[in-house]
């Protein structure tokens, strides 16, 4: 297995949707980091590879943790992050509410530039920082906990430590997916619901179903339908009570563990940071999907008036679309090559785009598949539970909707909001990426589904139809047949 790259895989994500390379390059100096970061994006047919330099993303993560260790810098970091995300989201809303059909070509170019300027910092450092945090945070917290146990002369068996780690690190946080559902249930319990009340939910949550693949937002009718559907249920009050109890239980378990093992203020401080990063994960998802959605609105309008064919339009960069709007020509042969495969390498030497057979050759050279004779591998157990089931490997949510049947085990690179309906019917969830604060970990806790995250190799080792045992208590995956 090639040890150069920290590899994340997805279903196909066209170049236009991930064209944030300039934004990241510009954001890096603003973070105060002195080292560079090598990024490798490849979209080949129906599959995407997004990779960070393993060495550099680890250095970045360790540098981030060092800064977070200081309360003043930590508070400053949160303020900077949240302000950048709010600025980005504000820009996406302006684009969404514009009548783009009445804008001139020059205006559309300005809107592209405006969105890149306003969202650039948030897109740039949030994409890097959260992946960097996830790559090092588990080992970091494990060392702190074990050091404190040793200092207090307390011996804990391996399984006991896994349970303790899970109880302490589970974020005390309610996701936006859960908040949306709770808002729908509360309206469903009312005798009458006004259009104004439905519009309020719509304005707050219209983007929740968006992902890297799905760019179709919620509409007002969705909420009317969901409210009517919920009204036919008799357990709405219990669902709300269970949600409130879920967070109380997590908080209670943490407090009991902190007291029982005499962990003290240092451990408590880092657990609060883990809570905050669960919230930042949600903020990043909101900012990312809304930014991609806004850029797609601009693309569709540019394509309409410049007669850019639907097949391939999303494989132009933002700069290329702006040049076409300014009167430039469309290179159909180049787009045909990109539809086959396109790669981007971005780092201290600039940004280089490669397409077609050359991109495929580069991907094969740089990335070796894991697999072989591996029969058992490990990740982080995000929730408790031990189940056996049939594997379905899904590179994206759209593939998941086609493949996953009730009781299957979902195996994927990572999950996003558009995965939630699939997660609800899965027996268990296994991901390549993420840590205890990632989307899959938090949603699986809310759903009570066994989940193992951060395996690195699940999508490469496992195949559709395999029977596996998922031991989320230990974070172990065992191939049975």
C-alpha positions as CSV (number, residue, x, y, z in Angstrom):
1,X,0.0,0.0,0.0
2,X,1.4,3.4,-1.0
3,X,2.2,5.3,2.2
4,X,2.5,8.7,0.5
5,X,-1.2,9.6,0.5
6,X,-4.0,9.9,3.0
7,X,-6.7,8.7,0.5
8,X,-10.4,9.5,0.6
9,X,-12.7,8.0,-2.0
10,X,-16.2,9.0,-3.3
11,X,-18.5,8.5,-6.1
12,X,-17.8,10.8,-9.1
13,X,-17.5,14.5,-8.1
14,X,-16.9,16.7,-11.2
15,X,-14.1,19.2,-11.3
16,X,-16.3,22.3,-11.1
17,X,-17.7,21.1,-7.8
18,X,-14.3,20.7,-6.1
19,X,-12.5,23.6,-7.8
20,X,-11.3,25.1,-4.6
21,X,-7.6,24.6,-5.2
22,X,-6.8,28.3,-5.6
23,X,-8.9,29.1,-2.5
24,X,-6.9,26.6,-0.5
25,X,-3.6,27.9,-1.8
26,X,-4.6,31.4,-0.8
27,X,-5.9,30.4,2.6
28,X,-2.8,28.4,3.7
29,X,-0.7,31.5,4.4
30,X,-3.6,33.1,6.3
31,X,-3.7,30.2,8.8
32,X,-0.2,31.0,10.0
33,X,1.1,27.6,9.0
34,X,4.7,27.7,7.6
35,X,4.6,24.3,5.9
36,X,3.0,23.6,2.5
37,X,0.4,20.9,1.8
38,X,0.3,18.6,-1.2
39,X,-3.2,17.8,-2.6
40,X,-4.1,15.2,-5.2
41,X,-7.5,15.0,-6.8
42,X,-8.5,12.4,-9.4
43,X,-11.9,11.7,-10.9
44,X,-11.9,8.7,-13.1
45,X,-15.2,7.5,-14.6
46,X,-17.6,7.0,-11.7
47,X,-15.0,7.3,-8.9
48,X,-13.1,10.0,-7.1
49,X,-9.9,9.9,-5.1
50,X,-9.1,13.0,-2.9
51,X,-5.7,12.7,-1.2
52,X,-3.6,14.7,1.1
53,X,0.1,14.1,1.6
54,X,0.1,11.8,4.6
55,X,3.3,13.4,6.0
56,X,2.1,16.9,5.6
57,X,-1.5,16.5,6.8
58,X,-0.1,14.8,10.0
59,X,2.2,17.8,10.5
60,X,-0.7,20.1,9.9
61,X,-2.8,18.2,12.4
62,X,-0.1,18.3,15.1
63,X,0.5,22.0,14.5
64,X,-3.3,22.6,14.9
65,X,-3.4,20.7,18.2
66,X,-0.5,22.6,19.5
67,X,-2.3,25.9,18.9
68,X,-5.6,24.6,20.4
69,X,-3.7,23.7,23.6
70,X,-3.6,27.4,24.5
71,X,-7.0,28.7,25.6
72,X,-6.6,32.1,24.2
73,X,-5.5,30.8,20.7
74,X,-8.2,28.2,20.8
75,X,-11.0,30.8,21.4
76,X,-9.5,33.0,18.7
77,X,-9.5,30.0,16.3
78,X,-13.2,29.3,16.9
79,X,-14.1,33.0,16.3
80,X,-12.1,33.0,13.1
81,X,-13.6,29.8,11.8
82,X,-17.2,30.7,12.6
83,X,-16.8,34.2,11.1
84,X,-15.3,32.8,7.9
85,X,-18.1,30.3,7.6
86,X,-20.8,32.9,8.2
87,X,-19.2,35.1,5.6
88,X,-19.2,32.3,3.1
89,X,-22.8,31.3,3.8
90,X,-23.9,34.9,3.5
91,X,-22.4,35.1,0.0
92,X,-24.1,31.8,-1.1
93,X,-27.5,33.2,0.0
94,X,-27.0,36.3,-2.1
95,X,-26.2,34.2,-5.1
96,X,-29.2,31.9,-4.5
97,X,-31.6,34.8,-4.3
98,X,-30.4,36.6,-7.4
99,X,-32.3,36.5,-10.7
100,X,-29.2,35.3,-12.6
101,X,-31.0,35.3,-16.0
102,X,-31.1,39.1,-15.9
103,X,-27.4,39.4,-15.1
104,X,-24.9,40.2,-17.9
105,X,-22.0,37.9,-18.7
106,X,-19.7,40.4,-17.0
107,X,-21.9,40.2,-13.9
108,X,-21.7,36.4,-13.8
109,X,-17.9,36.7,-13.9
110,X,-18.1,39.1,-11.0
111,X,-20.4,36.7,-9.1
112,X,-17.8,33.9,-9.5
113,X,-15.1,36.2,-8.2
114,X,-17.3,37.4,-5.4
115,X,-18.1,33.9,-4.2
116,X,-14.5,32.8,-4.4
117,X,-13.4,35.9,-2.4
118,X,-16.1,35.6,0.3
119,X,-16.0,31.9,0.7
120,X,-12.3,31.3,-0.1
121,X,-11.0,31.4,3.5
122,X,-13.7,29.2,4.9
123,X,-13.4,26.7,2.1
124,X,-9.6,26.7,2.2
125,X,-8.7,26.2,5.8
126,X,-11.9,24.3,6.9
127,X,-11.3,21.6,4.3
128,X,-7.8,21.2,5.5
129,X,-8.1,21.7,9.2
130,X,-10.9,19.2,9.9
131,X,-9.3,16.4,7.9
132,X,-6.0,17.2,9.7
133,X,-7.7,17.2,13.1
134,X,-9.4,13.8,12.4
135,X,-6.1,12.3,11.2
136,X,-4.3,12.9,14.5
137,X,-6.9,13.5,17.2
138,X,-7.7,9.9,18.2
139,X,-4.1,9.0,18.9
140,X,-3.6,12.3,20.7
141,X,-6.5,11.9,23.0
142,X,-5.7,8.2,23.6
143,X,-2.2,9.2,24.8
144,X,-3.6,11.8,27.1
145,X,-6.1,9.4,28.7
146,X,-3.6,6.6,29.1
147,X,-1.0,9.0,30.6
148,X,-3.5,10.2,33.1
149,X,-4.6,6.7,34.0
150,X,-1.0,5.7,34.5
151,X,-0.4,8.9,36.6
152,X,-3.3,7.9,38.8
153,X,-2.1,4.3,39.0
154,X,-5.3,3.0,37.4
155,X,-5.2,-0.1,35.3
156,X,-7.9,-0.6,32.5
157,X,-8.1,-3.6,30.2
158,X,-8.1,-3.0,26.4
159,X,-11.9,-3.4,26.0
160,X,-12.5,-1.3,29.1
161,X,-10.4,1.5,27.7
162,X,-12.3,1.4,24.4
163,X,-15.6,1.8,26.3
164,X,-14.1,4.6,28.4
165,X,-12.7,6.4,25.3
166,X,-16.1,6.2,23.6
167,X,-18.0,7.4,26.7
168,X,-15.6,10.4,27.1
169,X,-15.2,11.4,23.5
170,X,-18.8,11.2,22.2
171,X,-19.6,14.8,21.4
172,X,-22.4,16.4,23.3
173,X,-23.9,17.9,20.2
174,X,-27.2,17.8,18.2
175,X,-26.6,17.6,14.5
176,X,-28.5,19.8,12.0
177,X,-30.1,16.6,10.6
178,X,-31.6,15.9,14.1
179,X,-32.6,19.6,14.5
180,X,-34.4,19.6,11.2
181,X,-36.4,16.4,12.2
182,X,-37.2,17.9,15.6
183,X,-38.5,21.1,14.1
184,X,-40.8,19.1,11.8
185,X,-42.1,17.0,14.7
186,X,-42.8,20.0,16.8
187,X,-44.9,21.6,14.0
188,X,-46.7,18.2,13.4
189,X,-47.8,18.2,17.0
190,X,-49.6,21.6,16.5
191,X,-53.3,21.6,15.6
192,X,-52.7,24.2,12.9
193,X,-49.5,25.1,11.0
194,X,-49.2,28.3,9.0
195,X,-47.3,28.8,5.8
196,X,-45.1,31.2,7.6
197,X,-44.1,28.5,10.1
198,X,-43.3,26.1,7.2
199,X,-41.4,28.8,5.4
200,X,-39.3,29.4,8.5
201,X,-38.2,25.7,8.6
202,X,-37.6,25.8,4.9
203,X,-35.3,28.9,5.1
204,X,-33.3,27.3,7.9
205,X,-32.9,23.8,6.5
206,X,-33.5,23.8,2.7
207,X,-29.8,22.8,2.1
208,X,-29.7,19.8,4.5
209,X,-30.2,17.1,1.8
210,X,-27.4,18.5,-0.4
211,X,-24.1,16.7,-0.8
212,X,-21.2,16.4,-3.2
213,X,-23.4,14.4,-5.5
214,X,-26.9,15.7,-4.9
215,X,-27.5,19.3,-5.7
216,X,-31.3,19.2,-5.5
217,X,-32.4,21.2,-2.5
218,X,-35.5,20.8,-0.3
219,X,-38.6,22.5,-1.5
220,X,-41.5,23.9,0.6
221,X,-43.7,20.9,-0.3
222,X,-41.2,18.5,1.3
223,X,-42.0,20.0,4.7
224,X,-45.7,20.0,4.2
225,X,-45.5,16.3,3.2
226,X,-43.3,15.5,6.2
227,X,-45.5,17.3,8.7
228,X,-48.5,15.4,7.3
229,X,-46.6,12.1,7.5
230,X,-45.6,12.8,11.1
231,X,-49.1,13.6,12.2
232,X,-50.1,10.0,11.4
233,X,-47.5,8.8,14.0
234,X,-48.5,8.3,17.6
235,X,-45.1,8.4,19.2
236,X,-44.0,12.0,18.4
237,X,-43.8,13.0,22.0
238,X,-41.6,10.0,22.8
239,X,-39.3,10.7,19.9
240,X,-38.6,14.2,21.2
241,X,-38.1,12.9,24.7
242,X,-35.7,10.2,23.5
243,X,-33.7,12.8,21.6
244,X,-33.4,15.0,24.7
245,X,-32.5,12.0,26.8
246,X,-29.8,10.9,24.3
247,X,-27.8,14.1,24.8
248,X,-28.3,14.0,28.6
249,X,-27.1,10.4,28.6
250,X,-23.9,11.2,26.8
251,X,-23.2,14.1,29.1
252,X,-24.0,11.9,32.2
253,X,-21.7,9.1,31.0
254,X,-18.9,11.6,30.5
255,X,-19.2,13.2,33.9
256,X,-19.3,9.8,35.6
257,X,-16.1,8.7,33.8
258,X,-14.3,12.0,34.5
259,X,-15.1,11.6,38.2
260,X,-14.5,7.9,38.5
261,X,-11.0,8.0,36.9
262,X,-9.9,11.4,38.3
263,X,-9.1,12.8,34.9
264,X,-9.0,16.5,35.9
265,X,-9.1,19.8,34.0
266,X,-6.7,18.9,31.2
267,X,-8.8,16.0,29.9
268,X,-12.0,18.0,30.4
269,X,-10.5,20.9,28.3
270,X,-9.7,18.6,25.4
271,X,-13.1,16.9,25.5
272,X,-14.7,20.3,25.1
273,X,-12.5,20.9,22.1
274,X,-13.8,17.6,20.6
275,X,-17.4,18.8,21.2
276,X,-16.5,22.0,19.4
277,X,-15.0,20.2,16.5
278,X,-18.2,18.1,16.1
279,X,-20.0,21.5,15.7
280,X,-17.3,22.7,13.2
281,X,-17.8,19.6,11.2
282,X,-21.5,20.5,10.8
283,X,-20.6,24.1,9.9
284,X,-18.2,22.9,7.3
285,X,-20.8,20.6,5.7
286,X,-23.3,23.5,5.5
287,X,-20.7,25.9,4.0
288,X,-19.4,23.3,1.5
289,X,-22.7,22.2,0.1
290,X,-24.1,25.7,-0.1
291,X,-21.0,27.0,-1.8
292,X,-21.1,24.1,-4.3
293,X,-24.8,24.8,-4.9
294,X,-24.2,28.5,-5.5
295,X,-21.4,27.8,-7.9
296,X,-23.6,25.4,-9.7
297,X,-26.3,28.0,-10.2
298,X,-23.7,30.2,-11.8
299,X,-22.5,27.4,-14.0
300,X,-26.0,26.5,-15.2
301,X,-26.8,30.1,-16.2
302,X,-23.4,30.4,-18.0
303,X,-24.1,27.1,-19.8
304,X,-27.6,28.2,-20.8
305,X,-26.5,31.4,-22.5
306,X,-23.1,30.1,-23.9
307,X,-24.7,26.9,-25.1
308,X,-22.3,24.6,-23.2
309,X,-23.5,21.0,-23.5
310,X,-24.9,19.3,-20.4
311,X,-22.6,16.3,-20.8
312,X,-19.3,17.6,-19.6
313,X,-20.2,21.1,-18.4
314,X,-19.2,20.3,-14.8
315,X,-15.7,19.4,-15.9
316,X,-14.7,23.0,-16.6
317,X,-12.8,24.9,-13.9
318,X,-14.3,28.1,-12.6
319,X,-11.7,30.1,-14.5
320,X,-12.5,28.4,-17.8
321,X,-16.2,29.2,-17.4
322,X,-15.3,32.8,-16.8
323,X,-13.2,32.9,-19.9
324,X,-16.1,31.4,-22.0
325,X,-18.4,34.1,-20.6
326,X,-15.8,36.6,-21.7
327,X,-15.9,35.2,-25.3
328,X,-13.5,32.4,-25.1
329,X,-13.8,29.1,-27.0
330,X,-14.9,25.7,-25.6
331,X,-12.2,22.9,-26.0
332,X,-14.5,19.9,-26.6
333,X,-11.6,17.5,-27.0
334,X,-10.1,18.5,-23.6
335,X,-13.5,18.0,-21.9
336,X,-13.8,14.6,-23.5
337,X,-10.5,13.6,-22.0
338,X,-11.6,14.9,-18.5
339,X,-14.8,12.9,-18.7
340,X,-12.6,9.8,-18.9
341,X,-10.3,11.0,-16.2
342,X,-9.0,14.3,-14.7
343,X,-6.3,14.9,-12.0
344,X,-5.2,18.0,-10.2
345,X,-2.0,18.2,-8.2
346,X,-1.8,21.3,-6.0
347,X,1.1,22.3,-3.7
348,X,4.0,24.7,-3.3
349,X,4.9,24.4,-7.0
350,X,1.4,25.6,-8.1
351,X,-1.6,23.8,-9.5
352,X,-1.3,21.3,-12.4
353,X,-4.2,19.7,-14.2
354,X,-3.8,16.5,-16.1
355,X,-6.5,14.7,-18.2
356,X,-7.4,11.5,-20.0
357,X,-4.9,8.6,-20.2
358,X,-2.2,10.6,-18.5
359,X,-4.4,11.2,-15.5
360,X,-5.2,7.4,-15.3
361,X,-1.5,6.6,-15.6
362,X,-0.6,9.1,-12.8
363,X,-3.3,7.7,-10.5
364,X,-2.1,4.1,-10.9
365,X,1.5,5.2,-10.3
366,X,0.7,7.2,-7.2
367,X,-1.9,5.0,-5.5
368,X,-1.6,1.3,-4.8
369,X,-4.7,-0.5,-3.6
370,X,-4.9,-2.2,-0.3
371,X,-6.5,-5.6,0.0
372,X,-4.8,-8.9,-0.8
373,X,-5.1,-11.4,2.0
374,X,-6.5,-9.0,4.7
375,X,-9.2,-10.8,6.7
376,X,-9.4,-8.5,9.6
377,X,-8.8,-4.8,10.2
378,X,-9.4,-2.1,12.7
379,X,-10.9,1.4,13.0
380,X,-12.4,3.5,15.7
381,X,-15.6,2.2,17.3
382,X,-17.9,5.2,17.3
383,X,-20.9,3.3,18.8
384,X,-21.3,0.0,20.6
385,X,-22.7,-3.1,19.1
386,X,-21.7,-6.3,17.4
387,X,-23.5,-7.5,14.2
388,X,-23.0,-9.7,11.2
389,X,-24.3,-8.8,7.8
390,X,-23.8,-8.4,4.0
391,X,-21.5,-5.7,2.7
392,X,-22.5,-3.1,0.2
393,X,-19.6,-0.8,-0.8
394,X,-20.9,2.6,-1.9
395,X,-18.7,5.3,-3.3
396,X,-21.4,7.9,-2.9
397,X,-25.0,8.4,-1.7
398,X,-26.5,7.9,-5.2
399,X,-24.9,4.5,-5.4
400,X,-26.1,3.8,-1.9
401,X,-29.7,4.5,-2.8
402,X,-29.5,1.9,-5.5
403,X,-27.7,-0.7,-3.5
404,X,-28.6,-0.6,0.2
405,X,-31.5,-2.7,1.3
406,X,-32.7,-2.9,5.0
407,X,-30.2,-4.9,7.0
408,X,-27.2,-4.4,4.7
409,X,-23.9,-3.1,6.1
410,X,-23.0,0.3,4.5
411,X,-19.3,0.6,3.6
412,X,-18.2,4.0,2.3
413,X,-15.4,6.6,2.3
414,X,-17.4,8.9,4.6
415,X,-21.0,10.0,5.0
416,X,-22.7,13.3,4.3
417,X,-26.2,14.6,5.0
418,X,-27.5,13.0,1.8
419,X,-26.5,9.6,3.2
420,X,-28.9,9.8,6.2
421,X,-31.9,7.9,4.7
422,X,-29.5,5.1,3.7
423,X,-27.9,5.1,7.2
424,X,-31.3,4.7,8.8
425,X,-31.9,1.3,7.2
426,X,-28.3,-0.1,7.5
427,X,-27.4,-2.7,10.0
428,X,-24.0,-1.1,10.6
429,X,-21.7,1.5,9.1
430,X,-18.0,1.3,8.2
431,X,-16.0,4.2,6.8
432,X,-12.5,4.8,5.6
433,X,-12.3,8.2,7.0
434,X,-13.2,10.2,10.1
435,X,-12.8,10.2,13.8
436,X,-15.0,10.4,16.8
437,X,-16.4,13.8,15.8
438,X,-17.2,13.0,12.1
439,X,-20.6,12.9,10.6
440,X,-20.9,9.1,10.5
441,X,-19.9,8.8,14.1
442,X,-22.4,11.4,15.4
443,X,-25.4,10.3,13.2
444,X,-24.8,6.6,14.1
445,X,-25.0,7.5,17.8
446,X,-28.3,9.3,17.2
447,X,-29.6,6.3,15.3
448,X,-28.2,3.7,17.7
449,X,-26.4,1.8,14.8
450,X,-23.0,0.1,15.3
451,X,-20.4,2.2,13.5
452,X,-16.6,1.9,12.9
453,X,-14.9,4.9,11.4
454,X,-11.4,5.7,10.2
455,X,-10.5,2.2,9.0
456,X,-8.5,3.8,6.0
457,X,-9.0,0.7,3.9
458,X,-12.6,-0.6,4.2
459,X,-13.6,0.4,0.6
460,X,-10.5,-1.2,-0.8
461,X,-10.6,-4.5,1.1
462,X,-14.3,-5.2,1.2
463,X,-16.5,-6.2,-1.8
464,X,-20.3,-6.3,-2.3
465,X,-21.8,-9.5,-1.1
466,X,-19.1,-10.3,1.5
467,X,-20.3,-11.4,4.9
468,X,-18.6,-9.5,7.7
469,X,-18.7,-9.2,11.5
470,X,-18.7,-5.6,12.7
471,X,-17.5,-5.4,16.3
472,X,-18.0,-1.7,17.0
473,X,-17.1,-2.3,20.7
474,X,-13.5,-3.1,19.6
475,X,-13.5,-1.2,16.3
476,X,-12.8,-4.5,14.5
477,X,-14.0,-5.7,11.1
478,X,-13.7,-9.5,10.3
479,X,-14.4,-11.0,6.9
480,X,-16.4,-14.2,7.4
481,X,-17.0,-15.2,3.8
